[in-house]
Amino acid sequence: MSITPKYFLFLLLIGLFNEAQAELFSGGQPQLGKALVEKHCIQCHAKQFGGDGSKIYTREHRIVKTSQGLLTQVRNCNTMIGLQWFEDEELHATSYLNNTYYHFVK
């Protein structure tokens, strides 16, 4: 099978996207973040937005608009509700939320 220039470009762009995504919250492990979010965040978000609480991430006029804003919001929630997460736990949660809902690449 020969690779056409368009297919090569497609593969290159996918590789660059995945590399940027992986470096965005370096050290964050989404699978650990999922457990943290499910244990500590969902109940509060469900009270505010109903359902399973995920509408806070998908609403039309959401507060978070950048990757730095996402990390800042996770840190704000950590402080406001007294979770006392360490920085690596904040990165785990942020990485999970980004991979699942936000999809920021930089």
Secondary structure, DSSP 8 states (H G I E B T S, - for coil): ----HHHHHHHHHHHHHHHHHHHHTTT--HHHHHHHHHHHTHHHHHHHH-TTSTHHHH-TT-S--SHHHHHHHHHHHHHHTT----HHHHHHHHHHHIIIII----
